[in-house]
Amino acid sequence: MDFKSYIRDVPDFPKKGIVFKDITPLLQDYKALKAASEHLVDGLLETKIDKVVGMESRGFLFGPMLAERLQAGFVPIRKPGKLPYKTLSEAYDLEYGTDTLEIHIDGIEKGEKVLIHDDVLATGGTAMAAGKLVEKLGGEIVQFSFLIELSFLNGREKIKSHPVNSLITY
Ligand code: AMP
């Protein structure tokens, strides 16, 4: 399947200079949606995975779907102040300034096998911070999984100590 034909480029969103990779055309199409989630779990069906961790907010779109396919639970990672229970935080660098991500302290148990999923791998800062949260809780990262990788931003370099899988590469 030509997955790229289901990704829409939106120039200057959310701000000037950014070409936003809009995955809603793919989500809208049942065959593309099914094929994408099948491909993302390909090669993992025989691997033990306890939790799929998804990053706010578009990591929540495929995250629970992948978790269900892998017979795993789903754990959200969110922006500060969004998770209601006790959290662990990790700050990471942006182009200008820093941002923070949070996870519930009981989201992952020590020794659990974890798949980390997001829609887009860009500079890798988000994925690296998510990885740190998982490892602080004692989770073992099995794979970083993305629908889209913007390879020209070299995000893979930041998380190369673990396997990285992406369905669509630009
Ligand atoms: P980064 O931390 O730079 O790897 O950025 C990854 C996060 O930003 C992901 O959660 C993406 O959803 C979002 N993101 C970054 N660049 C884009 C883009 N060009 N199109 C859509 N989402 C993006």
Backbone and ligand atoms as CSV (ligand in chain L), in Angstrom:
chain,resi,resn,atom,element,x,y,z
A,1,MET,N,N,0.847,-1.207,0.000
A,1,MET,CA,C,0.000,0.000,0.000
A,1,MET,C,C,0.880,1.254,0.000
A,2,ASP,N,N,0.474,2.235,-0.789
A,2,ASP,CA,C,1.228,3.485,-0.852
A,2,ASP,C,C,0.764,4.407,0.285
A,3,PHE,N,N,1.357,4.213,1.461
A,3,PHE,CA,C,0.922,4.982,2.633
A,3,PHE,C,C,1.111,6.485,2.459
A,4,LYS,N,N,2.155,6.867,1.718
A,4,LYS,CA,C,2.407,8.311,1.554
A,4,LYS,C,C,1.221,9.033,0.916
A,5,SER,N,N,0.461,8.321,0.118
A,5,SER,CA,C,-0.675,8.975,-0.544
A,5,SER,C,C,-1.798,9.303,0.450
A,6,TYR,N,N,-1.687,8.781,1.678
A,6,TYR,CA,C,-2.688,9.077,2.718
A,6,TYR,C,C,-2.190,10.114,3.730
A,7,ILE,N,N,-1.003,10.659,3.491
A,7,ILE,CA,C,-0.461,11.692,4.395
A,7,ILE,C,C,-0.535,13.038,3.667
A,8,ARG,N,N,-1.143,14.008,4.349
A,8,ARG,CA,C,-1.319,15.324,3.724
A,8,ARG,C,C,-0.301,16.318,4.304
A,9,ASP,N,N,0.423,16.981,3.427
A,9,ASP,CA,C,1.346,18.030,3.869
A,9,ASP,C,C,0.582,19.329,4.048
A,10,VAL,N,N,0.668,19.917,5.226
A,10,VAL,CA,C,0.024,21.220,5.451
A,10,VAL,C,C,1.120,22.244,5.773
A,11,PRO,N,N,1.470,23.091,4.790
A,11,PRO,CA,C,2.548,24.066,5.016
A,11,PRO,C,C,2.161,25.124,6.042
A,12,ASP,N,N,3.148,25.568,6.791
A,12,ASP,CA,C,2.985,26.653,7.769
A,12,ASP,C,C,1.955,26.356,8.852
A,13,PHE,N,N,1.873,25.099,9.278
A,13,PHE,CA,C,1.028,24.729,10.418
A,13,PHE,C,C,1.870,23.908,11.385
A,14,PRO,N,N,1.784,24.160,12.701
A,14,PRO,CA,C,1.012,25.197,13.388
A,14,PRO,C,C,1.671,26.571,13.336
A,15,LYS,N,N,2.913,26.611,12.789
A,15,LYS,CA,C,3.524,27.945,12.620
A,15,LYS,C,C,4.338,27.992,11.338
A,16,LYS,N,N,4.657,29.195,10.925
A,16,LYS,CA,C,5.361,29.411,9.654
A,16,LYS,C,C,6.652,28.599,9.576
A,17,GLY,N,N,6.861,27.985,8.424
A,17,GLY,CA,C,8.108,27.256,8.200
A,17,GLY,C,C,7.987,25.761,8.462
A,18,ILE,N,N,6.935,25.332,9.179
A,18,ILE,CA,C,6.759,23.910,9.474
A,18,ILE,C,C,5.811,23.284,8.451
A,19,VAL,N,N,6.234,22.167,7.871
A,19,VAL,CA,C,5.329,21.412,6.998
A,19,VAL,C,C,4.738,20.290,7.847
A,20,PHE,N,N,3.470,20.461,8.220
A,20,PHE,CA,C,2.821,19.523,9.127
A,20,PHE,C,C,2.395,18.270,8.376
A,21,LYS,N,N,2.753,17.111,8.913
A,21,LYS,CA,C,2.340,15.833,8.330
A,21,LYS,C,C,0.993,15.446,8.941
A,22,ASP,N,N,-0.055,15.637,8.172
A,22,ASP,CA,C,-1.420,15.394,8.651
A,22,ASP,C,C,-1.815,13.946,8.351
A,23,ILE,N,N,-2.047,13.172,9.421
A,23,ILE,CA,C,-2.363,11.743,9.234
A,23,ILE,C,C,-3.869,11.487,9.175
A,24,THR,N,N,-4.688,12.543,9.220
A,24,THR,CA,C,-6.141,12.295,9.252
A,24,THR,C,C,-6.673,11.620,7.977
A,25,PRO,N,N,-6.091,11.866,6.771
A,25,PRO,CA,C,-6.590,11.110,5.613
A,25,PRO,C,C,-6.389,9.598,5.777
A,26,LEU,N,N,-5.293,9.222,6.424
A,26,LEU,CA,C,-5.033,7.797,6.672
A,26,LEU,C,C,-6.021,7.236,7.706
A,27,LEU,N,N,-6.283,8.029,8.755
A,27,LEU,CA,C,-7.216,7.582,9.795
A,27,LEU,C,C,-8.633,7.417,9.240
A,28,GLN,N,N,-8.980,8.265,8.285
A,28,GLN,CA,C,-10.330,8.268,7.722
A,28,GLN,C,C,-10.630,7.063,6.845
A,29,ASP,N,N,-9.564,6.404,6.355
A,29,ASP,CA,C,-9.735,5.333,5.385
A,29,ASP,C,C,-9.537,3.981,6.073
A,30,TYR,N,N,-10.603,3.179,6.160
A,30,TYR,CA,C,-10.533,1.934,6.923
A,30,TYR,C,C,-9.393,1.028,6.472
A,31,LYS,N,N,-9.240,0.861,5.129
A,31,LYS,CA,C,-8.202,-0.057,4.624
A,31,LYS,C,C,-6.802,0.437,4.971
A,32,ALA,N,N,-6.588,1.743,4.852
A,32,ALA,CA,C,-5.273,2.311,5.165
A,32,ALA,C,C,-5.003,2.233,6.669
A,33,LEU,N,N,-6.021,2.517,7.458
A,33,LEU,CA,C,-5.907,2.457,8.919
A,33,LEU,C,C,-5.526,1.046,9.380
A,34,LYS,N,N,-6.230,0.068,8.838
A,34,LYS,CA,C,-5.991,-1.332,9.206
A,34,LYS,C,C,-4.592,-1.768,8.749
A,35,ALA,N,N,-4.236,-1.440,7.512
A,35,ALA,CA,C,-2.936,-1.849,6.983
A,35,ALA,C,C,-1.805,-1.189,7.779
A,36,ALA,N,N,-1.975,0.077,8.148
A,36,ALA,CA,C,-0.929,0.778,8.896
A,36,ALA,C,C,-0.738,0.136,10.272
A,37,SER,N,N,-1.825,-0.154,10.967
A,37,SER,CA,C,-1.654,-0.724,12.305
A,37,SER,C,C,-1.113,-2.149,12.222
A,38,GLU,N,N,-1.477,-2.877,11.161
A,38,GLU,CA,C,-0.912,-4.227,10.984
A,38,GLU,C,C,0.593,-4.154,10.729
A,39,HIS,N,N,0.997,-3.218,9.867
A,39,HIS,CA,C,2.426,-3.089,9.568
A,39,HIS,C,C,3.223,-2.683,10.810
A,40,LEU,N,N,2.643,-1.819,11.649
A,40,LEU,CA,C,3.378,-1.348,12.830
A,40,LEU,C,C,3.620,-2.472,13.840
A,41,VAL,N,N,2.755,-3.482,13.855
A,41,VAL,CA,C,2.981,-4.589,14.807
A,41,VAL,C,C,3.664,-5.788,14.140
A,42,ASP,N,N,3.854,-5.693,12.822
A,42,ASP,CA,C,4.543,-6.743,12.073
A,42,ASP,C,C,5.879,-7.053,12.731
A,43,GLY,N,N,6.169,-8.316,12.924
A,43,GLY,CA,C,7.458,-8.673,13.509
A,43,GLY,C,C,7.479,-8.578,15.021
A,44,LEU,N,N,6.374,-8.120,15.628
A,44,LEU,CA,C,6.333,-8.006,17.098
A,44,LEU,C,C,5.342,-8.975,17.717
A,45,LEU,N,N,4.589,-9.669,16.862
A,45,LEU,CA,C,3.498,-10.500,17.390
A,45,LEU,C,C,4.001,-11.673,18.234
A,46,GLU,N,N,5.260,-12.079,18.004
A,46,GLU,CA,C,5.835,-13.169,18.806
A,46,GLU,C,C,6.683,-12.617,19.954
A,47,THR,N,N,6.756,-11.290,20.067
A,47,THR,CA,C,7.585,-10.656,21.100
A,47,THR,C,C,6.713,-10.281,22.289
A,48,LYS,N,N,7.253,-10.508,23.496
A,48,LYS,CA,C,6.471,-10.145,24.683
A,48,LYS,C,C,6.491,-8.633,24.870
A,49,ILE,N,N,5.323,-8.039,24.856
A,49,ILE,CA,C,5.203,-6.608,25.141
A,49,ILE,C,C,4.109,-6.422,26.185
A,50,ASP,N,N,4.453,-5.778,27.285
A,50,ASP,CA,C,3.481,-5.586,28.372
A,50,ASP,C,C,2.713,-4.283,28.216
A,51,LYS,N,N,3.411,-3.228,27.753
A,51,LYS,CA,C,2.776,-1.914,27.658
A,51,LYS,C,C,3.158,-1.197,26.365
A,52,VAL,N,N,2.184,-0.539,25.793
A,52,VAL,CA,C,2.473,0.417,24.726
A,52,VAL,C,C,2.320,1.793,25.343
A,53,VAL,N,N,3.352,2.623,25.190
A,53,VAL,CA,C,3.318,3.987,25.702
A,53,VAL,C,C,3.119,4.923,24.513
A,54,GLY,N,N,2.150,5.826,24.614
A,54,GLY,CA,C,1.888,6.770,23.519
A,54,GLY,C,C,2.011,8.198,24.002
A,55,MET,N,N,2.605,9.054,23.159
A,55,MET,CA,C,2.804,10.446,23.547
A,55,MET,C,C,1.658,11.321,23.083
A,56,GLU,N,N,1.280,12.260,23.991
A,56,GLU,CA,C,0.231,13.228,23.669
A,56,GLU,C,C,0.612,14.036,22.430
A,57,SER,N,N,-0.291,14.297,21.554
A,57,SER,CA,C,-1.625,13.735,21.581
A,57,SER,C,C,-1.834,12.726,20.463
A,58,ARG,N,N,-1.054,12.827,19.401
A,58,ARG,CA,C,-1.321,11.919,18.279
A,58,ARG,C,C,-0.766,10.518,18.501
A,59,GLY,N,N,0.037,10.352,19.551
A,59,GLY,CA,C,0.449,8.994,19.935
A,59,GLY,C,C,-0.712,8.220,20.534
A,60,PHE,N,N,-1.802,8.953,20.853
A,60,PHE,CA,C,-2.988,8.292,21.431
A,60,PHE,C,C,-3.878,7.695,20.343
A,61,LEU,N,N,-3.607,8.045,19.069
A,61,LEU,CA,C,-4.483,7.578,17.996
A,61,LEU,C,C,-4.206,6.116,17.665
A,62,PHE,N,N,-2.921,5.802,17.424
A,62,PHE,CA,C,-2.572,4.416,17.113
A,62,PHE,C,C,-2.181,3.623,18.362
A,63,GLY,N,N,-1.712,4.322,19.408
A,63,GLY,CA,C,-1.201,3.633,20.593
A,63,GLY,C,C,-2.108,2.543,21.136
A,64,PRO,N,N,-3.351,2.865,21.501
A,64,PRO,CA,C,-4.229,1.834,22.062
A,64,PRO,C,C,-4.563,0.725,21.051
A,65,MET,N,N,-4.594,1.089,19.765
A,65,MET,CA,C,-4.865,0.096,18.721
A,65,MET,C,C,-3.721,-0.925,18.649
A,66,LEU,N,N,-2.493,-0.410,18.718
A,66,LEU,CA,C,-1.323,-1.298,18.687
A,66,LEU,C,C,-1.295,-2.150,19.958
A,67,ALA,N,N,-1.614,-1.526,21.088
A,67,ALA,CA,C,-1.629,-2.249,22.365
A,67,ALA,C,C,-2.600,-3.429,22.286
A,68,GLU,N,N,-3.776,-3.180,21.748
A,68,GLU,CA,C,-4.781,-4.240,21.656
A,68,GLU,C,C,-4.272,-5.374,20.764
A,69,ARG,N,N,-3.647,-5.012,19.647
A,69,ARG,CA,C,-3.114,-6.032,18.731
A,69,ARG,C,C,-1.980,-6.837,19.366
A,70,LEU,N,N,-1.214,-6.193,20.257
A,70,LEU,CA,C,-0.061,-6.851,20.885
A,70,LEU,C,C,-0.413,-7.481,22.234
A,71,GLN,N,N,-1.697,-7.441,22.567
A,71,GLN,CA,C,-2.184,-7.951,23.860
A,71,GLN,C,C,-1.436,-7.292,25.014
A,72,ALA,N,N,-1.289,-5.968,24.902
A,72,ALA,CA,C,-0.591,-5.188,25.916
A,72,ALA,C,C,-1.529,-4.104,26.438
A,73,GLY,N,N,-1.142,-3.490,27.565
A,73,GLY,CA,C,-1.893,-2.344,28.070
A,73,GLY,C,C,-1.394,-1.072,27.402
A,74,PHE,N,N,-2.152,0.017,27.563
A,74,PHE,CA,C,-1.732,1.312,26.999
A,74,PHE,C,C,-1.484,2.310,28.123
A,75,VAL,N,N,-0.398,3.058,28.006
A,75,VAL,CA,C,-0.043,4.069,29.016
A,75,VAL,C,C,0.190,5.413,28.319
A,76,PRO,N,N,-0.560,6.460,28.696
A,76,PRO,CA,C,-0.338,7.766,28.071
A,76,PRO,C,C,0.804,8.548,28.723
A,77,ILE,N,N,1.555,9.254,27.864
A,77,ILE,CA,C,2.522,10.246,28.344
A,77,ILE,C,C,1.954,11.591,27.929
A,78,ARG,N,N,1.853,12.523,28.889
A,78,ARG,CA,C,1.150,13.774,28.601
A,78,ARG,C,C,1.954,15.010,28.973
A,79,LYS,N,N,1.447,16.148,28.513
A,79,LYS,CA,C,2.042,17.437,28.859
A,79,LYS,C,C,1.754,17.695,30.347
A,80,PRO,N,N,2.524,18.587,30.988
A,80,PRO,CA,C,2.385,18.801,32.438
A,80,PRO,C,C,0.966,19.177,32.855
A,81,GLY,N,N,0.562,18.611,33.983
A,81,GLY,CA,C,-0.721,18.977,34.596
A,81,GLY,C,C,-1.943,18.293,34.010
A,82,LYS,N,N,-1.752,17.384,33.074
A,82,LYS,CA,C,-2.897,16.723,32.433
A,82,LYS,C,C,-3.245,15.387,33.087
A,83,LEU,N,N,-2.253,14.723,33.624
A,83,LEU,CA,C,-2.518,13.414,34.237
A,83,LEU,C,C,-2.970,13.617,35.676
A,84,PRO,N,N,-4.059,12.949,36.086
A,84,PRO,CA,C,-4.677,13.244,37.380
A,84,PRO,C,C,-3.957,12.676,38.605
A,85,TYR,N,N,-3.224,11.565,38.417
A,85,TYR,CA,C,-2.621,10.889,39.573
A,85,TYR,C,C,-1.159,11.330,39.727
A,86,LYS,N,N,-0.408,10.664,40.612
A,86,LYS,CA,C,1.001,11.034,40.848
A,86,LYS,C,C,1.824,10.765,39.594
A,87,THR,N,N,2.697,11.727,39.267
A,87,THR,CA,C,3.453,11.598,38.025
A,87,THR,C,C,4.963,11.708,38.229
A,88,LEU,N,N,5.660,11.229,37.214
A,88,LEU,CA,C,7.100,11.400,37.079
A,88,LEU,C,C,7.277,12.319,35.874
A,89,SER,N,N,8.209,13.288,35.955
A,89,SER,CA,C,8.378,14.269,34.871
A,89,SER,C,C,9.759,14.179,34.241
A,90,GLU,N,N,9.824,14.576,32.997
A,90,GLU,CA,C,11.112,14.643,32.292
A,90,GLU,C,C,11.097,15.873,31.398
A,91,ALA,N,N,12.071,16.755,31.580
A,91,ALA,CA,C,12.166,17.954,30.737
A,91,ALA,C,C,13.037,17.633,29.529
A,92,TYR,N,N,12.739,18.266,28.415
A,92,TYR,CA,C,13.573,18.077,27.211
A,92,TYR,C,C,13.666,19.378,26.433
A,93,ASP,N,N,14.730,19.465,25.619
A,93,ASP,CA,C,14.997,20.705,24.878
A,93,ASP,C,C,14.174,20.809,23.609
A,94,LEU,N,N,13.669,22.017,23.370
A,94,LEU,CA,C,13.019,22.340,22.104
A,94,LEU,C,C,13.965,23.257,21.342
A,95,GLU,N,N,13.568,23.658,20.138
A,95,GLU,CA,C,14.397,24.583,19.367
A,95,GLU,C,C,14.636,25.858,20.194
A,96,TYR,N,N,13.556,26.342,20.806
A,96,TYR,CA,C,13.679,27.487,21.713
A,96,TYR,C,C,13.067,27.074,23.051
A,97,GLY,N,N,13.890,26.952,24.077
A,97,GLY,CA,C,13.381,26.631,25.412
A,97,GLY,C,C,13.265,25.144,25.677
A,98,THR,N,N,12.450,24.807,26.671
A,98,THR,CA,C,12.284,23.399,27.047
A,98,THR,C,C,10.804,23.062,27.189
A,99,ASP,N,N,10.519,21.778,27.209
A,99,ASP,CA,C,9.166,21.296,27.458
A,99,ASP,C,C,9.263,20.121,28.425
A,100,THR,N,N,8.146,19.685,28.955
A,100,THR,CA,C,8.152,18.602,29.936
A,100,THR,C,C,7.095,17.572,29.575
A,101,LEU,N,N,7.397,16.319,29.841
A,101,LEU,CA,C,6.413,15.247,29.664
A,101,LEU,C,C,6.232,14.531,30.989
A,102,GLU,N,N,5.049,13.959,31.181
A,102,GLU,CA,C,4.755,13.253,32.433
A,102,GLU,C,C,4.131,11.885,32.173
A,103,ILE,N,N,4.360,10.994,33.137
A,103,ILE,CA,C,3.758,9.651,33.087
A,103,ILE,C,C,3.274,9.317,34.496
A,104,HIS,N,N,2.219,8.554,34.620
A,104,HIS,CA,C,1.778,8.111,35.945
A,104,HIS,C,C,2.824,7.158,36.543
A,105,ILE,N,N,3.097,7.334,37.839
A,105,ILE,CA,C,4.177,6.540,38.464
A,105,ILE,C,C,3.873,5.042,38.481
A,106,ASP,N,N,2.581,4.696,38.365
A,106,ASP,CA,C,2.251,3.265,38.358
A,106,ASP,C,C,1.938,2.757,36.938
A,107,GLY,N,N,2.320,3.559,35.923
A,107,GLY,CA,C,2.008,3.180,34.536
A,107,GLY,C,C,2.769,1.957,34.064
A,108,ILE,N,N,3.997,1.836,34.560
A,108,ILE,CA,C,4.857,0.731,34.148
A,108,ILE,C,C,5.493,0.124,35.386
A,109,GLU,N,N,5.543,-1.202,35.416
A,109,GLU,CA,C,6.201,-1.879,36.537
A,109,GLU,C,C,7.612,-2.270,36.126
A,110,LYS,N,N,8.470,-2.375,37.142
A,110,LYS,CA,C,9.871,-2.736,36.884
A,110,LYS,C,C,9.949,-4.024,36.063
A,111,GLY,N,N,10.759,-3.986,35.009
A,111,GLY,CA,C,10.972,-5.182,34.192
A,111,GLY,C,C,9.973,-5.367,33.061
A,112,GLU,N,N,8.956,-4.512,33.001
A,112,GLU,CA,C,7.976,-4.665,31.917
A,112,GLU,C,C,8.585,-4.270,30.567
A,113,LYS,N,N,8.136,-4.984,29.533
A,113,LYS,CA,C,8.621,-4.737,28.159
A,113,LYS,C,C,7.710,-3.691,27.519
A,114,VAL,N,N,8.341,-2.670,26.941
A,114,VAL,CA,C,7.569,-1.504,26.498
A,114,VAL,C,C,7.841,-1.146,25.039
A,115,LEU,N,N,6.760,-0.866,24.320
A,115,LEU,CA,C,6.849,-0.291,22.976
A,115,LEU,C,C,6.458,1.180,23.101
A,116,ILE,N,N,7.294,2.075,22.596
A,116,ILE,CA,C,6.987,3.515,22.661
A,116,ILE,C,C,6.533,3.969,21.275
A,117,HIS,N,N,5.343,4.562,21.204
A,117,HIS,CA,C,4.789,4.939,19.898
A,117,HIS,C,C,4.413,6.424,19.822
A,118,ASP,N,N,4.712,7.028,18.671
A,118,ASP,CA,C,4.215,8.377,18.380
A,118,ASP,C,C,3.924,8.461,16.881
A,119,ASP,N,N,3.195,9.489,16.475
A,119,ASP,CA,C,2.870,9.580,15.037
A,119,ASP,C,C,4.097,9.962,14.212
A,120,VAL,N,N,4.855,10.964,14.697
A,120,VAL,CA,C,5.975,11.479,13.906
A,120,VAL,C,C,7.266,11.514,14.732
A,121,LEU,N,N,8.360,11.008,14.151
A,121,LEU,CA,C,9.695,11.210,14.719
A,121,LEU,C,C,10.317,12.377,13.957
A,122,ALA,N,N,10.529,13.479,14.664
A,122,ALA,CA,C,11.142,14.651,14.029
A,122,ALA,C,C,12.565,14.777,14.577
A,123,THR,N,N,12.810,15.671,15.546
A,123,THR,CA,C,14.179,15.810,16.080
A,123,THR,C,C,14.522,14.726,17.107
A,124,GLY,N,N,13.509,14.008,17.577
A,124,GLY,CA,C,13.747,12.916,18.514
A,124,GLY,C,C,13.692,13.317,19.979
A,125,GLY,N,N,13.523,14.612,20.263
A,125,GLY,CA,C,13.491,15.072,21.654
A,125,GLY,C,C,12.349,14.464,22.452
A,126,THR,N,N,11.184,14.415,21.843
A,126,THR,CA,C,10.004,13.859,22.515
A,126,THR,C,C,10.217,12.373,22.819
A,127,ALA,N,N,10.704,11.658,21.821
A,127,ALA,CA,C,10.902,10.211,21.989
A,127,ALA,C,C,11.962,9.931,23.052
A,128,MET,N,N,13.030,10.728,23.057
A,128,MET,CA,C,14.091,10.512,24.036
A,128,MET,C,C,13.572,10.742,25.456
A,129,ALA,N,N,12.758,11.807,25.634
A,129,ALA,CA,C,12.199,12.085,26.961
A,129,ALA,C,C,11.247,10.964,27.380
A,130,ALA,N,N,10.449,10.469,26.448
A,130,ALA,CA,C,9.531,9.367,26.762
A,130,ALA,C,C,10.328,8.129,27.175
A,131,GLY,N,N,11.418,7.887,26.458
A,131,GLY,CA,C,12.277,6.736,26.784
A,131,GLY,C,C,12.846,6.844,28.192
A,132,LYS,N,N,13.235,8.057,28.565
A,132,LYS,CA,C,13.791,8.254,29.914
A,132,LYS,C,C,12.738,7.973,30.983
A,133,LEU,N,N,11.513,8.429,30.742
A,133,LEU,CA,C,10.430,8.188,31.715
A,133,LEU,C,C,10.197,6.687,31.882
A,134,VAL,N,N,10.158,5.981,30.772
A,134,VAL,CA,C,9.926,4.525,30.808
A,134,VAL,C,C,11.052,3.845,31.601
A,135,GLU,N,N,12.283,4.247,31.319
A,135,GLU,CA,C,13.415,3.591,31.985
A,135,GLU,C,C,13.507,3.975,33.463
A,136,LYS,N,N,13.099,5.210,33.803
A,136,LYS,CA,C,13.093,5.602,35.224
A,136,LYS,C,C,12.125,4.738,36.027
A,137,LEU,N,N,11.057,4.294,35.365
A,137,LEU,CA,C,10.085,3.436,36.057
A,137,LEU,C,C,10.511,1.964,36.022
A,138,GLY,N,N,11.646,1.696,35.381
A,138,GLY,CA,C,12.151,0.317,35.343
A,138,GLY,C,C,11.684,-0.477,34.137
A,139,GLY,N,N,11.039,0.193,33.180
A,139,GLY,CA,C,10.591,-0.499,31.971
A,139,GLY,C,C,11.753,-0.754,31.021
A,140,GLU,N,N,11.608,-1.797,30.198
A,140,GLU,CA,C,12.634,-2.124,29.190
A,140,GLU,C,C,12.062,-1.822,27.816
A,141,ILE,N,N,12.731,-0.936,27.102
A,141,ILE,CA,C,12.226,-0.508,25.790
A,141,ILE,C,C,12.525,-1.572,24.740
A,142,VAL,N,N,11.464,-2.100,24.138
A,142,VAL,CA,C,11.612,-3.120,23.097
A,142,VAL,C,C,11.813,-2.432,21.743
A,143,GLN,N,N,11.070,-1.342,21.529
A,143,GLN,CA,C,11.153,-0.643,20.238
A,143,GLN,C,C,10.534,0.753,20.344
A,144,PHE,N,N,11.078,1.683,19.575
A,144,PHE,CA,C,10.416,2.971,19.329
A,144,PHE,C,C,9.702,2.824,18.001
A,145,SER,N,N,8.427,3.157,17.968
A,145,SER,CA,C,7.610,2.925,16.779
A,145,SER,C,C,6.933,4.222,16.320
A,146,PHE,N,N,7.078,4.519,15.044
A,146,PHE,CA,C,6.488,5.756,14.498
A,146,PHE,C,C,5.779,5.455,13.192
A,147,LEU,N,N,4.720,6.194,12.967
A,147,LEU,CA,C,4.047,6.114,11.679
A,147,LEU,C,C,4.948,6.778,10.638
A,148,ILE,N,N,5.497,7.946,10.998
A,148,ILE,CA,C,6.274,8.764,10.067
A,148,ILE,C,C,7.615,9.143,10.684
A,149,GLU,N,N,8.671,9.033,9.864
A,149,GLU,CA,C,9.992,9.495,10.300
A,149,GLU,C,C,10.472,10.577,9.341
A,150,LEU,N,N,10.827,11.735,9.897
A,150,LEU,CA,C,11.418,12.812,9.083
A,150,LEU,C,C,12.927,12.627,9.188
A,151,SER,N,N,13.472,11.779,8.311
A,151,SER,CA,C,14.852,11.303,8.493
A,151,SER,C,C,15.879,12.435,8.384
A,152,PHE,N,N,15.525,13.510,7.658
A,152,PHE,CA,C,16.468,14.626,7.492
A,152,PHE,C,C,16.690,15.382,8.799
A,153,LEU,N,N,15.887,15.127,9.825
A,153,LEU,CA,C,16.078,15.783,11.126
A,153,LEU,C,C,16.905,14.921,12.097
A,154,ASN,N,N,17.267,13.709,11.628
A,154,ASN,CA,C,18.178,12.832,12.389
A,154,ASN,C,C,17.693,12.461,13.788
A,155,GLY,N,N,16.395,12.400,14.003
A,155,GLY,CA,C,15.857,12.039,15.318
A,155,GLY,C,C,16.308,10.654,15.764
A,156,ARG,N,N,16.499,9.768,14.812
A,156,ARG,CA,C,16.902,8.386,15.098
A,156,ARG,C,C,18.208,8.345,15.913
A,157,GLU,N,N,19.081,9.311,15.647
A,157,GLU,CA,C,20.372,9.383,16.331
A,157,GLU,C,C,20.193,9.455,17.858
A,158,LYS,N,N,19.165,10.199,18.307
A,158,LYS,CA,C,18.958,10.409,19.753
A,158,LYS,C,C,18.472,9.142,20.469
A,159,ILE,N,N,17.890,8.223,19.719
A,159,ILE,CA,C,17.289,7.047,20.373
A,159,ILE,C,C,17.889,5.752,19.835
A,160,LYS,N,N,19.096,5.861,19.277
A,160,LYS,CA,C,19.665,4.718,18.559
A,160,LYS,C,C,20.103,3.564,19.462
A,161,SER,N,N,20.086,3.778,20.781
A,161,SER,CA,C,20.446,2.670,21.669
A,161,SER,C,C,19.339,1.613,21.719
A,162,HIS,N,N,18.211,1.892,21.052
A,162,HIS,CA,C,17.108,0.915,20.997
A,162,HIS,C,C,16.633,0.777,19.553
A,163,PRO,N,N,15.956,-0.351,19.230
A,163,PRO,CA,C,15.437,-0.498,17.869
A,163,PRO,C,C,14.408,0.587,17.550
A,164,VAL,N,N,14.478,1.100,16.316
A,164,VAL,CA,C,13.545,2.138,15.866
A,164,VAL,C,C,12.848,1.640,14.599
A,165,ASN,N,N,11.523,1.707,14.580
A,165,ASN,CA,C,10.760,1.290,13.411
A,165,ASN,C,C,9.844,2.431,12.964
A,166,SER,N,N,9.868,2.705,11.661
A,166,SER,CA,C,8.899,3.688,11.146
A,166,SER,C,C,8.304,3.164,9.852
A,167,LEU,N,N,7.035,3.486,9.650
A,167,LEU,CA,C,6.299,2.949,8.505
A,167,LEU,C,C,6.587,3.777,7.245
A,168,ILE,N,N,6.640,5.090,7.399
A,168,ILE,CA,C,6.782,6.001,6.257
A,168,ILE,C,C,7.976,6.918,6.526
A,169,THR,N,N,8.916,6.972,5.583
A,169,THR,CA,C,10.093,7.828,5.769
A,169,THR,C,C,10.142,8.924,4.726
A,170,TYR,N,N,10.425,10.138,5.189
A,170,TYR,CA,C,10.628,11.280,4.282
A,170,TYR,C,C,12.065,11.730,4.374
L,1,AMP,P1,P,10.375,15.843,17.996
L,1,AMP,O1,O,10.438,15.884,19.479
L,1,AMP,O2,O,11.080,16.974,17.331
L,1,AMP,O3,O,10.819,14.487,17.446
L,1,AMP,O4,O,8.865,16.063,17.562
L,1,AMP,C1,C,7.980,15.044,17.639
L,1,AMP,C2,C,6.622,15.490,18.085
L,1,AMP,O5,O,6.196,16.670,17.411
L,1,AMP,C3,C,5.607,14.419,17.777
L,1,AMP,O6,O,4.753,14.289,18.885
L,1,AMP,C4,C,4.893,14.918,16.547
L,1,AMP,O7,O,3.521,14.711,16.682
L,1,AMP,C5,C,5.194,16.391,16.461
L,1,AMP,N1,N,5.720,16.807,15.143
L,1,AMP,C6,C,6.966,17.286,14.902
L,1,AMP,N2,N,7.109,17.635,13.638
L,1,AMP,C7,C,5.951,17.367,13.022
L,1,AMP,C8,C,5.464,17.500,11.681
L,1,AMP,N3,N,6.232,17.996,10.680
L,1,AMP,N4,N,4.206,17.109,11.412
L,1,AMP,C9,C,3.423,16.611,12.402
L,1,AMP,N5,N,3.808,16.472,13.673
L,1,AMP,C10,C,5.060,16.834,13.991
